[in-house]
Amino acid sequence: MALWVLKGDVAGSEERAWLRDASIAVGWKELPDLSTCQDREALTAAYRRAYPSVRGARLVRDVRQLYAFAHEMRRGDLVALPLYLDLPVAVGEIVGDYACGDSGSTRPHTRAVRWLATDVRRCEWDADLLLALDSPMTLHRVRRRSAEEKVRFLVGQRDAEPDDHSQPSGRVEDRARQAILDEIRRRFPGERLTDLVQAIFAVRGAVIANETRSSRETLLGVAPQTKSEAPRLYVAIAPTDDPVDGDEVERFAHQLVPRNVDQGLLVALQGFTVEARRAAFELTRVTLWDAADLIDATLSNYERLPERFHTTIPLKRIWVVAPPEP
């Protein structure tokens, strides 16, 4: 069996649909049913007909990903889906063969998946697996040794009862995360938190297309590649000293409508009320980042952040004894 990594779009809307529909998909909507292309040569020919302007390395890369999705993935393989906004990683087991769906869809090439976990935090993945998650490829097979076994163990651990071995390292991690949060609050008070959030999105391949500041929040329009592209995601950083309530979440959701974007991210270090989380769940278009989420985003991207952030938030790795494998 194998482990694959698949990435959705910058706004996170595709990921939500995959989790809801128990499926994964890739794009290239101009291509016909990939099962009719029995080898790479046939697929390359079909690709050239559909996208005659694409050449060179990009053509080779796209054909490799498409062929893998249609012909190399197998039932029983694992697929890891790094959730762009929700930060944890979803892990599923492929349970269906390749299928070509609605030709009007932006991602018509699909496979059925049984999701095993949707909230495996990035801090639980070892360094090799994190490198695989952060690959720029839309789809690729992880060829690091024992990758699939490591991920199955991670998923299995989530269902296991905690034992005495896990408590000491858990306390160390809790203290470390609290210290990091205290440092973020001290170094990035109020509107300055925008600098950290903007840097996190920058190292993840997005750019800030526009920025609007007010007394209530800073609003960032996030585009996937260049500032000339229309933002596909809006991020609001709330400087409030109190938890954000449901009315504020609904107000932010209404702001997205005239901007013609489907997804919004609301960041608040002070957290959210129960009503706010319920409103975000019902609206579906709004994702919430509290302090824990921002710490996860900072840690998972820390090594790629500009040096000035390493000076501002100086961190170093430590090793602790982990629970024994069963």
Rosetta blueprint (number, residue, H / E / L):
1 M L
2 A L
3 L E
4 W E
5 V E
6 L E
7 K L
8 G L
9 D L
10 V L
11 A L
12 G L
13 S H
14 E H
15 E H
16 R H
17 A H
18 W H
19 L H
20 R H
21 D H
22 A L
23 S E
24 I E
25 A E
26 V E
27 G L
28 W L
29 K L
30 E L
31 L L
32 P L
33 D L
34 L H
35 S H
36 T H
37 C L
38 Q L
39 D L
40 R H
41 E H
42 A H
43 L H
44 T H
45 A H
46 A H
47 Y H
48 R H
49 R H
50 A H
51 Y L
52 P L
53 S L
54 V L
55 R L
56 G H
57 A H
58 R H
59 L H
60 V H
61 R H
62 D H
63 V H
64 R H
65 Q H
66 L H
67 Y H
68 A H
69 F H
70 A H
71 H H
72 E H
73 M L
74 R L
75 R L
76 G L
77 D L
78 L E
79 V E
80 A E
81 L E
82 P E
83 L L
84 Y L
85 L L
86 D L
87 L L
88 P L
89 V E
90 A E
91 V E
92 G E
93 E E
94 I E
95 V L
96 G L
97 D L
98 Y L
99 A E
100 C E
101 G L
102 D L
103 S L
104 G L
105 S L
106 T L
107 R L
108 P L
109 H E
110 T E
111 R E
112 A E
113 V E
114 R E
115 W E
116 L E
117 A E
118 T E
119 D E
120 V E
121 R L
122 R H
123 C H
124 E H
125 W L
126 D L
127 A H
128 D H
129 L H
130 L H
131 L H
132 A H
133 L H
134 D L
135 S L
136 P L
137 M L
138 T L
139 L E
140 H E
141 R E
142 V E
143 R L
144 R L
145 R L
146 S L
147 A H
148 E H
149 E H
150 K H
151 V H
152 R H
153 F H
154 L H
155 V H
156 G H
157 Q H
158 R L
159 D L
160 A L
161 E L
162 P L
163 D L
164 D L
165 H L
166 S H
167 Q H
168 P H
169 S H
170 G H
171 R H
172 V H
173 E H
174 D H
175 R H
176 A H
177 R H
178 Q H
179 A H
180 I H
181 L H
182 D H
183 E H
184 I H
185 R H
186 R H
187 R H
188 F L
189 P L
190 G H
191 E H
192 R H
193 L H
194 T H
195 D H
196 L H
197 V H
198 Q H
199 A H
200 I H
201 F H
202 A H
203 V H
204 R L
205 G L
206 A L
207 V E
208 I E
209 A E
210 N E
211 E E
212 T E
213 R E
214 S L
215 S L
216 R L
217 E L
218 T E
219 L E
220 L E
221 G E
222 V E
223 A E
224 P L
225 Q L
226 T L
227 K L
228 S L
229 E L
230 A L
231 P L
232 R L
233 L E
234 Y E
235 V E
236 A E
237 I E
238 A L
239 P L
240 T L
241 D L
242 D L
243 P L
244 V E
245 D L
246 G H
247 D H
248 E H
249 V H
250 E H
251 R H
252 F H
253 A H
254 H H
255 Q H
256 L H
257 V L
258 P L
259 R L
260 N L
261 V L
262 D L
263 Q E
264 G E
265 L E
266 L E
267 V E
268 A L
269 L L
270 Q L
271 G L
272 F E
273 T L
274 V H
275 E H
276 A H
277 R H
278 R H
279 A H
280 A H
281 F H
282 E H
283 L H
284 T L
285 R L
286 V E
287 T E
288 L E
289 W E
290 D L
291 A H
292 A H
293 D H
294 L H
295 I H
296 D H
297 A H
298 T H
299 L H
300 S H
301 N H
302 Y H
303 E H
304 R H
305 L L
306 P L
307 E H
308 R H
309 F H
310 H H
311 T H
312 T H
313 I L
314 P L
315 L L
316 K L
317 R L
318 I L
319 W L
320 V L
321 V L
322 A L
323 P L
324 P L
325 E L
326 P L
